[in-house]
Amino acid sequence: MKLLVLNGPNLNMLGIREPGIYGKTDYKALCDYVKEEASKMGDVSVELFQSNHEGAIIDKIQEAYGVFDGIVLNAGAY
């Protein structure tokens, strides 16, 4: 199974922006966690993408057609 994980606006600021509210875990750690959990599931590969721009996210969704088995959208600020 091949999954695309899309992260929306401000997710790149995890661990930096208001850590008292959003926590101290940064975006890289979130990506590492997702990849690690996917590897535990057997034959699962995951690609992660983050953008603060709606158009870039839509472009990535359209590019995923026929390439990925599923998409997970963490919409962030949307």
N, CA, C and O atoms as CSV, one atom per row, in Angstrom:
chain,resi,resn,atom,element,x,y,z
A,1,MET,N,N,0.844,-1.168,0.000
A,1,MET,CA,C,0.000,0.000,0.000
A,1,MET,C,C,0.895,1.239,0.000
A,1,MET,O,O,1.905,1.298,0.702
A,2,LYS,N,N,0.507,2.207,-0.790
A,2,LYS,CA,C,1.268,3.444,-0.897
A,2,LYS,C,C,0.364,4.608,-0.485
A,2,LYS,O,O,-0.672,4.854,-1.102
A,3,LEU,N,N,0.777,5.320,0.573
A,3,LEU,CA,C,-0.028,6.405,1.113
A,3,LEU,C,C,0.666,7.745,0.961
A,3,LEU,O,O,1.889,7.845,1.059
A,4,LEU,N,N,-0.138,8.779,0.718
A,4,LEU,CA,C,0.332,10.154,0.687
A,4,LEU,C,C,-0.262,10.866,1.892
A,4,LEU,O,O,-1.480,10.885,2.071
A,5,VAL,N,N,0.597,11.449,2.714
A,5,VAL,CA,C,0.150,12.212,3.878
A,5,VAL,C,C,0.407,13.678,3.589
A,5,VAL,O,O,1.552,14.099,3.425
A,6,LEU,N,N,-0.662,14.448,3.529
A,6,LEU,CA,C,-0.580,15.876,3.248
A,6,LEU,C,C,-0.794,16.665,4.525
A,6,LEU,O,O,-1.768,16.441,5.244
A,7,ASN,N,N,0.106,17.580,4.805
A,7,ASN,CA,C,0.007,18.450,5.974
A,7,ASN,C,C,-0.152,19.883,5.508
A,7,ASN,O,O,0.616,20.371,4.678
A,8,GLY,N,N,-1.156,20.550,6.052
A,8,GLY,CA,C,-1.489,21.891,5.614
A,8,GLY,C,C,-0.765,22.998,6.356
A,8,GLY,O,O,0.261,22.768,6.996
A,9,PRO,N,N,-1.315,24.209,6.261
A,9,PRO,CA,C,-0.683,25.409,6.786
A,9,PRO,C,C,-0.296,25.319,8.257
A,9,PRO,O,O,-1.025,24.784,9.093
A,10,ASN,N,N,0.862,25.856,8.529
A,10,ASN,CA,C,1.430,26.015,9.872
A,10,ASN,C,C,1.950,24.738,10.500
A,10,ASN,O,O,2.546,24.793,11.575
A,11,LEU,N,N,1.747,23.578,9.863
A,11,LEU,CA,C,2.285,22.353,10.454
A,11,LEU,C,C,3.806,22.387,10.483
A,11,LEU,O,O,4.425,21.756,11.340
A,12,ASN,N,N,4.409,23.118,9.556
A,12,ASN,CA,C,5.872,23.264,9.548
A,12,ASN,C,C,6.375,24.054,10.750
A,12,ASN,O,O,7.576,24.068,11.018
A,13,MET,N,N,5.486,24.702,11.468
A,13,MET,CA,C,5.855,25.510,12.633
A,13,MET,C,C,5.697,24.753,13.955
A,13,MET,O,O,5.871,25.334,15.026
A,14,LEU,N,N,5.368,23.465,13.880
A,14,LEU,CA,C,5.248,22.671,15.110
A,14,LEU,C,C,6.545,22.738,15.907
A,14,LEU,O,O,7.637,22.649,15.345
A,15,GLY,N,N,6.417,22.893,17.196
A,15,GLY,CA,C,7.575,22.961,18.075
A,15,GLY,C,C,8.179,24.349,18.160
A,15,GLY,O,O,8.998,24.618,19.040
A,16,ILE,N,N,7.786,25.229,17.258
A,16,ILE,CA,C,8.312,26.596,17.223
A,16,ILE,C,C,7.233,27.581,17.657
A,16,ILE,O,O,7.450,28.409,18.542
A,17,ARG,N,N,6.088,27.479,17.033
A,17,ARG,CA,C,4.979,28.408,17.256
A,17,ARG,C,C,4.169,27.987,18.475
A,17,ARG,O,O,3.564,26.915,18.486
A,18,GLU,N,N,4.160,28.813,19.475
A,18,GLU,CA,C,3.383,28.606,20.697
A,18,GLU,C,C,3.495,27.172,21.237
A,18,GLU,O,O,2.496,26.455,21.300
A,19,PRO,N,N,4.696,26.758,21.622
A,19,PRO,CA,C,4.870,25.386,22.115
A,19,PRO,C,C,4.051,25.093,23.370
A,19,PRO,O,O,3.760,23.932,23.658
A,20,GLY,N,N,3.680,26.124,24.114
A,20,GLY,CA,C,2.835,25.915,25.283
A,20,GLY,C,C,1.441,25.433,24.918
A,20,GLY,O,O,0.767,24.799,25.730
A,21,ILE,N,N,1.010,25.730,23.710
A,21,ILE,CA,C,-0.312,25.314,23.231
A,21,ILE,C,C,-0.199,24.073,22.353
A,21,ILE,O,O,-0.932,23.101,22.541
A,22,TYR,N,N,0.732,24.112,21.383
A,22,TYR,CA,C,0.822,23.064,20.371
A,22,TYR,C,C,1.860,21.993,20.676
A,22,TYR,O,O,1.951,20.998,19.956
A,23,GLY,N,N,2.642,22.185,21.734
A,23,GLY,CA,C,3.643,21.195,22.116
A,23,GLY,C,C,5.009,21.521,21.554
A,23,GLY,O,O,5.170,22.435,20.745
A,24,LYS,N,N,5.982,20.760,21.996
A,24,LYS,CA,C,7.373,20.990,21.619
A,24,LYS,C,C,7.856,20.045,20.523
A,24,LYS,O,O,8.991,20.162,20.060
A,25,THR,N,N,7.012,19.117,20.110
A,25,THR,CA,C,7.374,18.195,19.045
A,25,THR,C,C,7.395,18.949,17.723
A,25,THR,O,O,6.420,19.614,17.372
A,26,ASP,N,N,8.502,18.850,16.985
A,26,ASP,CA,C,8.606,19.593,15.736
A,26,ASP,C,C,8.085,18.773,14.552
A,26,ASP,O,O,7.757,17.595,14.689
A,27,TYR,N,N,8.018,19.416,13.404
A,27,TYR,CA,C,7.458,18.775,12.211
A,27,TYR,C,C,8.269,17.558,11.778
A,27,TYR,O,O,7.698,16.549,11.366
A,28,LYS,N,N,9.578,17.643,11.866
A,28,LYS,CA,C,10.422,16.507,11.491
A,28,LYS,C,C,10.094,15.298,12.356
A,28,LYS,O,O,10.020,14.177,11.852
A,29,ALA,N,N,9.897,15.514,13.652
A,29,ALA,CA,C,9.552,14.411,14.558
A,29,ALA,C,C,8.200,13.803,14.179
A,29,ALA,O,O,8.026,12.587,14.245
A,30,LEU,N,N,7.243,14.649,13.783
A,30,LEU,CA,C,5.943,14.141,13.341
A,30,LEU,C,C,6.117,13.257,12.101
A,30,LEU,O,O,5.538,12.174,12.018
A,31,CYS,N,N,6.909,13.723,11.152
A,31,CYS,CA,C,7.159,12.942,9.935
A,31,CYS,C,C,7.846,11.623,10.258
A,31,CYS,O,O,7.479,10.578,9.720
A,32,ASP,N,N,8.834,11.670,11.130
A,32,ASP,CA,C,9.540,10.457,11.537
A,32,ASP,C,C,8.577,9.469,12.193
A,32,ASP,O,O,8.650,8.267,11.938
A,33,TYR,N,N,7.684,9.971,13.030
A,33,TYR,CA,C,6.701,9.121,13.701
A,33,TYR,C,C,5.780,8.441,12.689
A,33,TYR,O,O,5.522,7.242,12.795
A,34,VAL,N,N,5.288,9.195,11.717
A,34,VAL,CA,C,4.388,8.632,10.709
A,34,VAL,C,C,5.102,7.538,9.920
A,34,VAL,O,O,4.540,6.469,9.685
A,35,LYS,N,N,6.338,7.808,9.512
A,35,LYS,CA,C,7.113,6.815,8.752
A,35,LYS,C,C,7.369,5.556,9.584
A,35,LYS,O,O,7.274,4.437,9.080
A,36,GLU,N,N,7.693,5.754,10.858
A,36,GLU,CA,C,7.955,4.614,11.741
A,36,GLU,C,C,6.707,3.749,11.912
A,36,GLU,O,O,6.784,2.522,11.845
A,37,GLU,N,N,5.569,4.385,12.131
A,37,GLU,CA,C,4.325,3.631,12.304
A,37,GLU,C,C,3.940,2.899,11.019
A,37,GLU,O,O,3.457,1.768,11.070
A,38,ALA,N,N,4.151,3.536,9.876
A,38,ALA,CA,C,3.852,2.891,8.595
A,38,ALA,C,C,4.727,1.662,8.399
A,38,ALA,O,O,4.264,0.643,7.886
A,39,SER,N,N,5.991,1.754,8.804
A,39,SER,CA,C,6.899,0.612,8.629
A,39,SER,C,C,6.472,-0.580,9.483
A,39,SER,O,O,6.767,-1.723,9.135
A,40,LYS,N,N,5.793,-0.333,10.577
A,40,LYS,CA,C,5.305,-1.408,11.436
A,40,LYS,C,C,4.126,-2.160,10.820
A,40,LYS,O,O,3.779,-3.259,11.253
A,41,MET,N,N,3.520,-1.551,9.808
A,41,MET,CA,C,2.317,-2.122,9.212
A,41,MET,C,C,2.625,-3.090,8.073
A,41,MET,O,O,1.713,-3.584,7.411
A,42,GLY,N,N,3.884,-3.356,7.851
A,42,GLY,CA,C,4.246,-4.301,6.801
A,42,GLY,C,C,4.552,-3.598,5.497
A,42,GLY,O,O,5.409,-2.717,5.436
A,43,ASP,N,N,3.850,-3.993,4.463
A,43,ASP,CA,C,4.122,-3.486,3.121
A,43,ASP,C,C,3.397,-2.161,2.877
A,43,ASP,O,O,2.532,-2.066,2.006
A,44,VAL,N,N,3.763,-1.146,3.655
A,44,VAL,CA,C,3.169,0.183,3.538
A,44,VAL,C,C,4.292,1.194,3.353
A,44,VAL,O,O,5.236,1.255,4.142
A,45,SER,N,N,4.167,1.982,2.296
A,45,SER,CA,C,5.105,3.088,2.121
A,45,SER,C,C,4.331,4.386,2.241
A,45,SER,O,O,3.143,4.453,1.929
A,46,VAL,N,N,5.020,5.401,2.694
A,46,VAL,CA,C,4.351,6.676,2.922
A,46,VAL,C,C,5.229,7.809,2.392
A,46,VAL,O,O,6.448,7.814,2.566
A,47,GLU,N,N,4.580,8.751,1.750
A,47,GLU,CA,C,5.236,9.992,1.319
A,47,GLU,C,C,4.541,11.136,2.035
A,47,GLU,O,O,3.312,11.189,2.092
A,48,LEU,N,N,5.331,12.049,2.581
A,48,LEU,CA,C,4.765,13.192,3.293
A,48,LEU,C,C,5.017,14.469,2.515
A,48,LEU,O,O,6.054,14.635,1.873
A,49,PHE,N,N,4.043,15.367,2.589
A,49,PHE,CA,C,4.138,16.654,1.902
A,49,PHE,C,C,3.466,17.699,2.777
A,49,PHE,O,O,2.398,17.453,3.338
A,50,GLN,N,N,4.087,18.860,2.895
A,50,GLN,CA,C,3.514,19.960,3.670
A,50,GLN,C,C,3.600,21.229,2.844
A,50,GLN,O,O,4.607,21.492,2.187
A,51,SER,N,N,2.524,22.017,2.886
A,51,SER,CA,C,2.543,23.310,2.223
A,51,SER,C,C,1.625,24.274,2.958
A,51,SER,O,O,0.616,23.888,3.548
A,52,ASN,N,N,2.010,25.529,2.901
A,52,ASN,CA,C,1.173,26.600,3.433
A,52,ASN,C,C,0.270,27.177,2.347
A,52,ASN,O,O,-0.461,28.138,2.586
A,53,HIS,N,N,0.325,26.589,1.159
A,53,HIS,CA,C,-0.406,27.119,0.010
A,53,HIS,C,C,-1.438,26.113,-0.480
A,53,HIS,O,O,-1.104,24.978,-0.821
A,54,GLU,N,N,-2.686,26.541,-0.510
A,54,GLU,CA,C,-3.778,25.655,-0.903
A,54,GLU,C,C,-3.557,25.077,-2.301
A,54,GLU,O,O,-3.808,23.892,-2.521
A,55,GLY,N,N,-3.099,25.885,-3.237
A,55,GLY,CA,C,-2.893,25.416,-4.603
A,55,GLY,C,C,-1.870,24.295,-4.687
A,55,GLY,O,O,-2.037,23.358,-5.468
A,56,ALA,N,N,-0.814,24.385,-3.888
A,56,ALA,CA,C,0.213,23.335,-3.889
A,56,ALA,C,C,-0.356,22.022,-3.368
A,56,ALA,O,O,-0.004,20.946,-3.853
A,57,ILE,N,N,-1.235,22.119,-2.379
A,57,ILE,CA,C,-1.865,20.914,-1.830
A,57,ILE,C,C,-2.805,20.293,-2.861
A,57,ILE,O,O,-2.827,19.074,-3.033
A,58,ILE,N,N,-3.574,21.126,-3.538
A,58,ILE,CA,C,-4.480,20.622,-4.586
A,58,ILE,C,C,-3.676,19.990,-5.720
A,58,ILE,O,O,-4.043,18.930,-6.226
A,59,ASP,N,N,-2.581,20.637,-6.118
A,59,ASP,CA,C,-1.728,20.060,-7.160
A,59,ASP,C,C,-1.220,18.687,-6.744
A,59,ASP,O,O,-1.204,17.758,-7.552
A,60,LYS,N,N,-0.808,18.556,-5.496
A,60,LYS,CA,C,-0.286,17.272,-5.000
A,60,LYS,C,C,-1.379,16.206,-5.006
A,60,LYS,O,O,-1.115,15.051,-5.340
A,61,ILE,N,N,-2.588,16.580,-4.645
A,61,ILE,CA,C,-3.715,15.633,-4.671
A,61,ILE,C,C,-3.957,15.158,-6.102
A,61,ILE,O,O,-4.140,13.964,-6.340
A,62,GLN,N,N,-3.957,16.078,-7.040
A,62,GLN,CA,C,-4.202,15.700,-8.431
A,62,GLN,C,C,-3.063,14.852,-8.997
A,62,GLN,O,O,-3.310,13.933,-9.777
A,63,GLU,N,N,-1.829,15.146,-8.617
A,63,GLU,CA,C,-0.682,14.346,-9.058
A,63,GLU,C,C,-0.724,12.932,-8.481
A,63,GLU,O,O,-0.139,12.010,-9.050
A,64,ALA,N,N,-1.411,12.763,-7.356
A,64,ALA,CA,C,-1.468,11.464,-6.679
A,64,ALA,C,C,-2.384,10.470,-7.368
A,64,ALA,O,O,-2.322,9.273,-7.085
A,65,TYR,N,N,-3.236,10.947,-8.268
A,65,TYR,CA,C,-4.204,10.079,-8.938
A,65,TYR,C,C,-3.484,8.939,-9.663
A,65,TYR,O,O,-2.629,9.175,-10.516
A,66,GLY,N,N,-3.838,7.719,-9.318
A,66,GLY,CA,C,-3.259,6.548,-9.938
A,66,GLY,C,C,-1.879,6.161,-9.421
A,66,GLY,O,O,-1.311,5.154,-9.844
A,67,VAL,N,N,-1.339,6.968,-8.499
A,67,VAL,CA,C,0.001,6.721,-7.955
A,67,VAL,C,C,-0.087,6.168,-6.533
A,67,VAL,O,O,0.677,5.280,-6.155
A,68,PHE,N,N,-1.021,6.700,-5.756
A,68,PHE,CA,C,-1.167,6.325,-4.351
A,68,PHE,C,C,-2.469,5.564,-4.152
A,68,PHE,O,O,-3.434,5.741,-4.897
A,69,ASP,N,N,-2.476,4.707,-3.125
A,69,ASP,CA,C,-3.678,3.958,-2.776
A,69,ASP,C,C,-4.608,4.754,-1.874
A,69,ASP,O,O,-5.801,4.461,-1.786
A,70,GLY,N,N,-4.061,5.758,-1.205
A,70,GLY,CA,C,-4.876,6.565,-0.318
A,70,GLY,C,C,-4.151,7.839,0.062
A,70,GLY,O,O,-2.930,7.944,-0.046
A,71,ILE,N,N,-4.944,8.812,0.512
A,71,ILE,CA,C,-4.413,10.101,0.953
A,71,ILE,C,C,-4.946,10.383,2.351
A,71,ILE,O,O,-6.131,10.199,2.629
A,72,VAL,N,N,-4.057,10.830,3.220
A,72,VAL,CA,C,-4.433,11.302,4.551
A,72,VAL,C,C,-4.174,12.804,4.548
A,72,VAL,O,O,-3.065,13.248,4.253
A,73,LEU,N,N,-5.201,13.584,4.877
A,73,LEU,CA,C,-5.068,15.032,4.902
A,73,LEU,C,C,-5.143,15.531,6.338
A,73,LEU,O,O,-6.176,15.421,6.998
A,74,ASN,N,N,-4.032,16.080,6.808
A,74,ASN,CA,C,-3.984,16.784,8.085
A,74,ASN,C,C,-4.055,18.254,7.700
A,74,ASN,O,O,-3.034,18.873,7.402
A,75,ALA,N,N,-5.237,18.798,7.707
A,75,ALA,CA,C,-5.490,20.091,7.094
A,75,ALA,C,C,-4.879,21.290,7.834
A,75,ALA,O,O,-4.851,22.397,7.298
A,76,GLY,N,N,-4.405,21.079,9.028
A,76,GLY,CA,C,-3.780,22.185,9.746
A,76,GLY,C,C,-4.745,23.332,9.946
A,76,GLY,O,O,-5.813,23.154,10.531
A,77,ALA,N,N,-4.382,24.494,9.470
A,77,ALA,CA,C,-5.170,25.708,9.707
A,77,ALA,C,C,-6.431,25.812,8.845
A,77,ALA,O,O,-7.204,26.757,9.007
A,78,TYR,N,N,-6.654,24.858,7.929
A,78,TYR,CA,C,-7.865,24.959,7.091
A,78,TYR,C,C,-9.073,24.626,7.890
A,78,TYR,O,O,-10.186,24.654,7.366
